[in-house]
Amino acid sequence: MRRCAYCLISVVLLFAVALVLSPRASAQAKYPVVEVKHLTKADSVDLSADYLNYSYDNLREQLAKKGPFGKVVGDGDKIADSDAANAVVLECNIVAFKHGGLMPPYIIVDIKLSSRTDHGVMKQFTSRKLPLNNGGHVPSDEVKAKNTGRFLAAELEHELK
């Protein structure tokens, strides 16, 4: 009986330690709610609307999984009144895109995070060259678009921590 009690206490302690050390449980999200605006592009960038839409969807999905944002909502989605005061808006404009060839494909993105209430800019920066390949070959446009969302989310997580 005593041995069983020690095992039970050990299991409970392991769960408690796991909860305390998990990223979401150990700290509140830096930004409780983010409205992610649709991705835009510079006039000189040759990307289709489908590419931008797929990248946008993947960016939202990646931000919801990890990063400094609590709740991720889409462009124009309703935000609860209780969350509106602390909500931020994320805008991403692709300013450079290289399809690949001799050099690996990449994008460069201007990123702006602003307050949803007073529209004041909280953080603005330009990403480094974000690679879009998964190794040595030039991927399809669908894979590039998915990687755009994935690497952009990672860049945001790095810059906003």
N, C-alpha and C positions, 0 to 999 in steps of 0.2 A: 504494500500500500504506500509506504513511504517512497519507494522507488518510483512509483507511478506519479506521485505528487511532484517529485523533482523533474520528471520528464515533462509534465504539464507546464510547470513553471518555466522550464527552458524553452518550450515551444512558444509560450506567450511572450517571453522576453525577445525571442528572435523576431516575432511579428512586430513587436513594438519598435525594435531597432530598424527593421526594414521600413516601417512607416516614417520614422524620423529621418532616415537617410534618403528617402525617395525625393527626387527633385520637386515634384508638385506639392508634397506634404511639408517639406522643410521650409519653404518660403512661399509667400503669396506671389502671384504673378505681378510683375513690375507694372504692367498695363492690364487692368481687369477686362476691358473690352476693346477690341479693335475692329473697325470697319475697313475692310480691304477693298479699295477702289479697283475697277478693271485696269489691267495693265495697258499702258499706252506706249507709243513708240515715236521716235523722231521721224521726220519726213524722209530722211536719208536711209532709214532702216527698212529693208525689204522683208517683211514678215506678214503672213496672212492673218486674217481675223481668227481663223480656226486655231492657228498656232498660239495667238494671244489668249484666246478663251481657254484652251487646254492648259496653258501655263498658269493662268489665273486660278483655275480650278485646283490644280496641283499645289500651287502656293498656299491656298487656303487650307487644303488638306494637311499639308506639312506643318503649317503654323498651329493648327489645332492639336497636332500630336505633341509638339514640344516648342519651347521658346519662351519669350518673356510675356506672352499674351495669354490671358485667361480664356475668354470667350472670343471666338472669331466669327464675325458676321460678314455677309456679302455686301456688295455695293448696293446701297439703297434699302437694305433690309431694316426692319423695325428693331429699335433698341429699347429695352424696357426703361421706363422713367427712372427707376432706381439705379440703373447703370449709365444713363446718359451723361451725367455730370463728370464721370471719370473716363468716358470713352475717348479713344484716339482714332485718327484716320490715317491710313497707310496708302501712299500713292507711289507707284513705281513707273518710271518712264525709261524704256529701253533706248539708249542713245547710241549704242554700237552693237553690231552683230556680224560675226564672221562665220560663214557657212562651213568652213573646213577646207580641206584640200591638202596642201603641204603642211600647213599648221593646223592644230586641233581647233574645232569650232569653239567660240566663246561669245559671251555677251558682256556688256557693261551697262549698268543701270543707275540712273539717278533716283534716289530714295528720299522721300519726305514723310516724316511723322509729325502730325499736328493735332492739336486739341480739337475735339468735335464741337465744343461749345463756343470758344472764342476764336478758333481757326489759327491760333498762334503756333508758329513752327517750334516744335520741341527738339527735333533732330533732323538734320539734312546732310546727306553725304552721297558720294558716288562710289559704287562698288568697285572692287578690283575686277580684273578679267575673270569671269566665272566660266569655268570649263563646262562644255556640254557633252563631252564624249565619255564613254564607259571603258576606255582602254585605247588601243591603238587604231581602231577603225573609226570612220566617220559614220555616226548613227543616223537612223531615219529621222525625219522631221518630228514624228511623234515622240521618239525618245529624247530628242533635243528639247522639245517643249516640256516634257516631264522633268528633265534635268534642270531646265530654267526655273521651274517652281521649286524644286528640291534644293538647288544650290543658292537660290535667292533667299529661301527660308533659313538656310544655314548662315548666310552672310548677315541677315537680320539678327539672328540669335547671337552671333559673335559681336556685332556692333552695339547691340542694345543691352548687353548683360551688365 
